Amino acid sequence: MKKIYLGLISLGLFVLSSGCSDDFGDMNVPSDAVTDVEPKFFFSSMEQQVFRNYQRNINLYPDLYSQYWANTVSGFGSPRYEYVDGWIGNQWKEFYTEQLRKSLAIDASYSENPVYVDALAIKDILMCYWWSRMTDTYGDIPYFEAGNGEGVPYTSQEDIYTDLFARLDTAIKSITGGEEQYKYNDGYDLIYDGDASQWQKFGNSLRLRLAMRISNIDPAKAQAEVQAAINGTGGLLISNDDVAKVPMWSQGWYDYIHQMAWNWGNVRMSKTFSDNLYNQSSAGEDPRASKWFAYKVDGETKTKEEAGFDKYEGIENGYNLVPANSDDNYATINLEGGYIDFEGDGAANKMYCPIMFYSEVKFLLAEAALRGWATGDANALYKEGVAASMEYVGVDGGDATTYINGLNNLSGSNETQLKQLITQKWVANFPNGVEGWADFRRTDYPNVTLPKDGVSGSSTVASGTWVKRVRYPDNEHLQNEVNMPSELNTLDGDRMDIRLWWDTADTKTKTGGIMNSNF
């Protein structure tokens, strides 16, 4: 299908009144200051925002904290938990001054028009994804009435989650699929080409993800939301054809992971990830390894055998001074291995950035079954999750079966079973560092290591403690501390080792690699 790759700038399509040049002032420009623009022009750029400023917003933070990748640039602070406002601070500004502004503009122009019911519902589902990503980064954030032109108190993460479940429920049920409905098709919806039924599937699957996120803090609510998601109108993602991902145009330039891992040499495969590609199955190497990773030798892509290695090696996370020749000695991204998200479709799309894999839904259902919240056999569903990932990555069917047959069945205590399940979910979710880090914070699985050279003394994370959130941007502290949570409204108090609402346990309580807090 033809896709329309609008730039991630405003394109001059809307004009905003100016009275404040600071971020907080921009965040609160009234929605009625936006001229009417056809929704598809905003929607397409809202989708592309998923990978905007990828290095600063994701690769230097969630990608490292999930330990899919490890930094190979000496002196970079984020691998040892330092906050750098010029990096991750962009995420806040971009969301409130662009994503939210465009969403409110669509609402202001079209909320009373019955022809746009489906378009608004689809936009709301996408915004629920964005709101969840924001609150899972920071915790409490401006939410209710944000963007209305006034400073608003921060909303608790608990209240945000409660509202997101309600918004998803309303949006999913609102979709009519009617022929008269305005559609984000003709290439403007880069994910599902305006297919409303696909957005219902994604909405229910997102609801399932968020329901499991609160499994430890509010099990009763989590169970109810799990069941609502499973039974939701339109169902869940049911195959790899349903994967939610955003393409990148083959003729464009993008700040995405191929730049950091190949062109710039900023990251290499994490040792934690490498270890788990070799220690999970009696069959040995995970057959996804050679699809995802390679060695860079004299600028060329080489297999481990061609590069003279026994395995795809990863480097430990959290060096201050990175060992010499790390870019040569550790595996990096394979742009020629046949994995569609790294290699593209051979036509218009260079690469794809994932939002949600079908395999994730299988793992979520497996965990729901393990908790007694859903029907089905947890062990079978967990292995179906691995199989779905293998298929999506492009692994030969026989190799996939051999590897899966060598995996441990779920057995032992619930915690032991959950660790095995989440570890395989984490592997399958590669390279979605946002979700990998969230699952680690929620469950404390897999066994993510502390920085090799220790937590930086310039960070706001205590020594021997894992990073749990990102602090608020500098400009928020300069302009909006009055509306922040009282315990976080100073630079000293706004620490990155403070757990989010749904993160209930201290990782340091783990004994023998097993927690005692998830059930």
C-alpha positions in Angstrom: 0.0 0.0 0.0 1.1 3.6 -0.5 2.0 5.3 2.7 2.2 9.1 3.2 5.4 10.0 5.2 4.7 13.4 6.5 7.5 15.2 8.2 7.6 15.3 12.0 7.4 19.1 11.9 4.2 21.1 11.8 4.5 21.6 8.0 2.9 25.0 8.4 -0.5 23.3 8.6 -1.5 25.1 11.8 -0.8 28.4 13.4 -0.6 28.9 17.1 -0.8 32.1 19.1 2.5 33.0 20.8 2.7 34.5 24.2 5.2 32.2 26.0 8.3 30.7 24.5 9.1 28.4 27.3 8.0 24.7 27.2 5.4 25.1 29.9 3.8 28.0 28.1 3.8 26.1 24.8 2.3 23.1 26.5 -0.7 25.1 27.6 -1.5 27.0 24.3 -5.4 26.8 24.1 -6.7 24.2 21.7 -8.9 26.9 20.1 -5.8 28.5 18.8 -5.5 25.8 16.1 -7.1 26.2 12.7 -9.1 23.4 11.2 -6.9 20.8 9.5 -8.0 17.5 8.1 -7.3 14.8 10.8 -5.2 12.6 8.6 -2.4 15.2 8.3 -2.0 15.3 12.1 -2.5 11.5 12.6 0.2 10.4 10.3 2.8 12.6 12.1 1.5 11.4 15.5 2.3 7.8 14.5 5.8 8.7 13.3 6.5 10.3 16.7 7.0 6.8 17.9 10.6 6.9 16.6 11.3 10.6 16.7 14.5 11.6 18.5 15.0 7.9 19.1 18.5 8.1 20.3 17.8 10.7 23.0 14.3 9.6 24.0 14.7 5.8 23.9 18.1 4.4 23.0 20.0 6.3 25.7 17.4 5.4 28.3 14.8 2.5 28.0 16.9 0.6 25.5 19.8 0.6 27.9 17.7 0.1 31.1 16.0 -2.9 29.5 19.5 -4.2 28.6 18.8 -5.0 25.0 21.7 -2.7 24.1 24.7 -1.4 26.0 26.5 1.9 25.5 30.0 1.9 23.9 30.8 5.6 24.2 33.0 6.5 27.1 31.6 9.3 29.3 27.9 9.0 28.3 26.0 9.5 31.6 22.7 7.8 31.0 24.1 4.2 31.1 25.0 4.9 34.8 21.6 6.5 35.5 22.4 10.1 35.0 19.7 12.5 33.8 20.6 14.6 30.8 18.0 17.2 30.1 19.1 17.8 26.5 18.4 14.1 25.8 15.4 12.6 27.4 13.9 16.0 28.2 12.8 16.2 24.6 10.2 13.5 25.1 8.2 15.7 27.5 8.3 18.7 25.3 7.5 16.8 22.1 4.5 15.1 23.7 2.9 18.2 25.2 3.7 20.7 22.5 3.0 18.4 19.5 1.2 15.1 20.2 -1.3 16.5 22.7 -1.8 19.7 20.7 -2.6 17.8 17.5 -5.0 15.5 19.4 -6.8 18.4 21.0 -7.0 20.1 17.6 -8.7 17.1 16.1 -11.2 17.0 19.0 -11.9 20.7 18.7 -12.7 20.6 15.0 -14.5 17.3 14.6 -15.9 16.0 17.9 -19.5 17.2 17.0 -19.4 15.7 13.5 -20.9 12.2 13.3 -18.9 11.3 10.2 -15.7 11.5 12.4 -16.8 9.1 15.2 -14.4 6.3 14.1 -11.5 8.7 13.3 -11.7 10.2 16.8 -12.0 6.8 18.4 -8.9 5.6 16.6 -7.0 8.8 17.5 -8.0 8.2 21.1 -6.6 4.7 21.1 -3.3 6.0 19.8 -3.3 8.7 22.5 -4.0 6.1 25.2 -0.8 4.4 24.0 1.0 7.8 24.2 -0.3 8.7 27.6 0.6 5.2 29.0 4.2 5.7 27.6 4.5 9.1 29.3 3.2 8.1 32.7 5.2 4.9 32.6 8.3 7.1 32.1 7.7 9.7 34.8 4.8 8.6 37.0 2.4 11.4 37.9 2.1 13.9 35.1 -0.2 16.7 33.9 -3.2 14.8 32.5 -6.7 16.1 33.1 -7.2 19.5 31.4 -3.6 19.5 30.2 -3.2 21.8 27.2 -6.2 24.0 28.1 -4.1 27.1 28.4 -3.7 27.0 32.2 -1.3 25.2 34.5 -2.9 22.1 35.9 -2.0 19.9 38.9 -0.3 16.7 38.1 -2.6 13.7 38.1 -1.6 10.6 40.0 -0.6 7.6 37.9 -3.4 5.6 39.5 -6.0 8.0 38.3 -4.4 8.2 34.9 -4.6 4.4 34.5 -8.2 4.4 35.7 -9.1 7.0 33.0 -7.1 5.2 30.3 -9.1 2.0 30.8 -12.3 4.0 30.6 -11.1 5.9 27.5 -10.1 2.6 25.7 -13.4 1.0 26.6 -15.3 4.0 25.1 -13.1 4.3 22.0 -13.2 0.6 21.1 -17.0 0.4 21.5 -17.5 3.7 19.6 -16.0 2.4 16.4 -18.7 1.7 13.9 -16.8 0.6 10.8 -19.5 2.4 8.7 -18.8 3.2 5.1 -19.8 6.8 5.7 -17.0 7.3 8.3 -14.0 9.4 7.6 -10.9 7.1 7.2 -7.2 7.6 7.7 -6.6 5.6 4.6 -4.8 6.3 1.3 -1.5 5.9 3.2 -2.1 8.3 6.0 -2.5 5.7 8.7 1.0 4.1 8.6 0.0 1.3 11.0 -3.3 -0.1 9.8 -4.2 2.0 6.8 -7.4 3.2 8.4 -8.8 -0.3 9.1 -11.0 0.4 12.1 -11.3 -3.3 13.0 -7.6 -3.5 13.4 -7.6 -0.5 15.7 -10.1 -2.3 17.9 -7.8 -5.3 18.1 -4.9 -3.1 19.1 -7.1 -1.1 21.6 -8.1 -4.3 23.3 -4.5 -5.6 23.3 -3.2 -2.3 24.7 -5.9 -2.6 27.4 -4.5 -6.1 28.2 -1.0 -4.8 28.4 -2.0 -2.0 30.8 -4.2 -4.4 32.9 -1.2 -6.6 33.5 0.9 -3.6 34.4 -1.2 -3.1 37.5 -1.2 -6.8 38.5 0.7 -6.2 41.7 -0.7 -2.9 42.9 -4.4 -3.7 42.2 -5.0 -7.4 41.3 -8.8 -7.1 41.4 -8.9 -4.2 39.0 -6.2 -5.9 36.8 -8.3 -9.1 36.6 -11.4 -7.2 35.6 -9.5 -5.3 32.9 -7.9 -8.4 31.6 -11.2 -10.0 31.2 -12.7 -6.9 29.6 -9.8 -6.8 27.1 -10.2 -10.5 26.2 -13.9 -10.1 25.7 -13.7 -6.6 24.1 -15.5 -5.7 20.8 -13.3 -6.8 17.9 -11.0 -9.1 20.0 -7.2 -9.1 20.4 -4.3 -9.3 17.9 -4.6 -12.8 16.5 -1.6 -13.2 14.2 1.6 -11.6 13.1 -0.4 -9.8 10.4 -1.8 -7.7 13.2 1.5 -6.4 14.6 1.4 -2.7 15.4 4.5 -1.1 13.9 5.4 2.2 12.2 7.3 2.1 8.9 10.1 4.3 7.8 10.3 5.4 4.2 13.1 3.9 2.2 14.1 7.4 0.9 14.1 9.1 4.2 16.7 9.7 7.0 15.7 8.6 10.4 17.2 8.9 13.9 16.5 5.2 14.6 18.5 2.3 16.0 20.4 1.5 12.8 22.2 4.8 13.3 23.3 4.1 16.8 24.1 0.5 16.4 25.7 0.5 12.9 26.4 4.0 11.5 27.5 5.8 14.6 28.8 2.9 16.7 27.2 4.2 19.9 25.8 0.8 21.2 26.4 -2.9 20.9 24.4 -5.9 22.1 24.0 -6.1 25.8 25.7 -9.0 27.6 22.5 -9.6 29.5 20.6 -10.1 26.2 23.4 -12.2 24.7 23.4 -14.5 27.8 19.7 -15.1 27.5 20.0 -16.1 23.8 22.3 -18.9 24.9 21.1 -20.1 28.3 17.4 -20.7 27.8 17.1 -23.9 25.7 18.9 -27.2 25.6 19.1 -26.6 21.8 21.7 -23.9 22.4 21.7 -20.7 20.5 18.4 -19.0 20.0 17.8 -19.0 16.2 16.7 -15.4 16.3 20.2 -14.4 17.3 21.6 -14.5 13.7 18.5 -12.7 12.4 18.9 -9.8 14.8 22.7 -9.6 15.2 25.9 -9.6 13.3 29.5 -8.3 13.6 30.7 -5.2 11.8 34.1 -6.0 10.2 35.7 -3.3 8.0 32.3 -1.8 7.5 30.8 -5.1 6.3 28.2 -7.4 7.9 29.6 -10.7 9.1 28.1 -13.7 10.8 29.8 -14.8 14.1 31.7 -17.5 12.2 32.9 -15.1 9.5 34.0 -12.7 12.2 35.9 -15.4 14.2 33.5 -15.6 17.2 31.8 -18.6 18.8 28.7 -16.7 19.6 27.1 -13.3 19.3 28.7 -11.6 22.3 27.3 -8.7 24.2 29.1 -6.1 26.3 28.2 -5.4 29.9 26.1 -2.3 30.6 27.2 0.7 32.5 30.9 1.3 31.8 32.3 4.7 32.5 35.4 4.1 30.3 34.4 1.6 27.6 37.0 -1.0 26.7 39.0 -0.4 23.6 37.8 -2.0 20.3 34.3 -2.7 21.8 32.7 -1.9 18.4 34.7 -4.7 16.9 34.5 -7.3 19.6 30.7 -7.2 20.3 27.7 -7.9 18.1 25.6 -5.2 16.6 22.4 -4.9 14.6 22.1 -7.1 11.5 20.6 -5.1 8.7 21.0 -7.9 6.2 19.7 -10.9 8.2 16.3 -11.1 6.8 14.4 -9.7 9.8 11.8 -7.4 8.3 11.8 -4.8 11.0 15.6 -4.2 10.5 15.7 -4.9 6.7 12.4 -3.4 5.5 10.1 -4.8 2.9 12.5 -4.3 0.0 10.3 -1.6 -1.4 9.0 1.6 0.1 9.8 0.8 3.7 13.3 0.8 5.1 12.6 -0.4 8.6 9.8 -0.6 11.1 9.6 0.5 14.8 7.4 -1.8 16.9 4.6 -0.7 19.2 3.1 -4.1 19.9 4.0 -7.6 18.7 1.4 -10.4 18.4 3.7 -12.5 20.5 3.3 -10.1 23.4 -0.4 -10.8 23.4 0.3 -14.5 23.8 2.6 -13.9 26.7 0.1 -11.6 28.4 -2.5 -14.3 28.0 -0.1 -16.8 29.4 0.5 -14.7 32.5 -3.2 -14.1 32.9 -3.7 -17.9 32.8 -0.9 -18.3 35.4 -2.7 -15.9 37.7 -6.0 -17.6 37.2 -7.5 -14.6 35.4 -8.1 -16.2 32.0 -8.7 -19.6 30.5 -6.1 -21.6 28.7 -2.9 -23.4 29.7 -0.2 -21.0 30.7 2.6 -23.3 29.5 1.0 -23.7 26.1 0.4 -20.0 25.7 3.9 -19.1 26.7 5.3 -21.5 24.1 2.9 -20.1 21.5 4.3 -16.7 22.3 7.8 -17.9 21.5 6.6 -19.6 18.3 4.8 -16.4 17.2 8.1 -14.4 17.7 10.1 -17.0 15.8 7.7 -16.8 12.9 7.7 -13.0 12.8 11.5 -12.8 12.9 11.7 -15.2 10.0 13.2 -18.3 11.7 13.0 -21.6 9.8 10.1 -23.6 11.2 12.2 -26.7 12.0 14.8 -24.6 13.9 12.1 -22.9 15.8 10.5 -26.2 16.9 13.8 -27.6 18.0 14.6 -24.5 20.1 11.1 -24.4 21.6 11.2 -28.1 22.5 14.4 -27.4 24.4 12.9 -24.7 26.5 11.9 -25.3 30.1 8.3 -25.9 30.7 6.7 -23.6 33.2 7.0 -25.5 36.5 7.7 -24.9 40.2 6.5 -21.9 42.2 4.4 -19.2 40.5 7.4 -16.9 40.8 9.7 -19.4 39.1 7.2 -19.8 36.3 6.7 -16.1 35.9 10.5 -15.5 35.7 10.7 -18.0 32.8 7.7 -16.5 31.1 8.8 -12.9 31.4 12.3 -13.7 30.3 11.0 -15.2 27.1 8.5 -12.3 26.7 11.4 -9.9 27.1 13.5 -11.7 24.4 10.5 -11.7 22.1 9.8 -8.0 22.6 13.3 -7.0 21.3 14.0 -4.3 20.3 11.0 -2.6 22.1 13.1 -1.2 25.0 10.1 0.9 26.3 8.2 -2.3 27.0 11.2 -4.3 28.2 12.1 -1.8 30.8 8.5 -1.6 32.0 8.2 -5.3 32.5 11.5 -5.4 34.4 10.2 -2.7 36.8 6.9 -4.4 37.3 8.1 -8.0 37.8 11.9 -7.5 38.4 12.5 -10.1 35.7 14.7 -11.0 33.9 17.9 -10.5 35.9 19.0 -7.1 34.7 22.4 -6.1 36.1 23.5 -2.9 37.7 26.0 -0.6 35.9 29.4 -2.2 35.5 31.2 0.8 36.9 28.5 1.5 39.5 25.7 4.0 39.7 27.0 7.5 38.8 27.5 9.8 41.8 26.0 12.5 39.5 22.7 10.6 39.3 19.7 10.6 41.7 19.8 6.9 42.1 21.3 5.4 45.2 24.3 3.2 44.9 23.4 -0.5 44.4 19.9 0.5 43.3 18.2 0.2 39.9 16.8 3.1 38.0 13.0 3.2 38.2 11.8 6.3 36.4 13.0 9.4 34.6 12.8 12.7 36.5 10.9 15.7 35.3 12.6 18.1 32.8 14.5 21.1 34.0 11.9 23.5 32.5 9.1 21.9 34.5 11.1 22.6 37.7 11.7 26.2 36.6 8.1 26.9 35.5 5.7 24.4 37.2 7.0 23.1 40.5 3.8 24.4 42.2 1.8 21.8 40.3 4.1 18.8 40.9 3.6 16.1 43.5 4.9 17.6 46.8 7.5 14.9 47.3 9.0 15.5 43.8 8.8 19.2 43.4 12.5 20.0 44.0 15.5 18.8 42.0 16.8 17.0 45.1 13.4 15.2 45.6 12.8 14.3 42.0 14.8 11.1 42.1 15.1 8.4 39.5 15.2 5.6 42.1 11.6 6.3 43.2 9.3 3.5 42.1 6.2 4.2 40.0 2.7 3.5 41.5 2.5 0.0 39.9 6.1 -0.9 40.7 5.6 -2.4 44.2 8.8 -4.2 45.1 12.4 -3.4 45.7 14.6 -5.3 43.2 17.2 -5.8 45.9 14.8 -8.2 47.8 15.4 -10.8 45.0 16.9 -14.0 46.4 18.6 -16.5 44.1 17.2 -14.6 41.2 13.6 -15.0 42.4 11.3 -12.3 43.8 8.5 -12.9 46.4 6.2 -10.1 45.4 4.4 -10.9 42.1 1.6 -13.1 43.6 
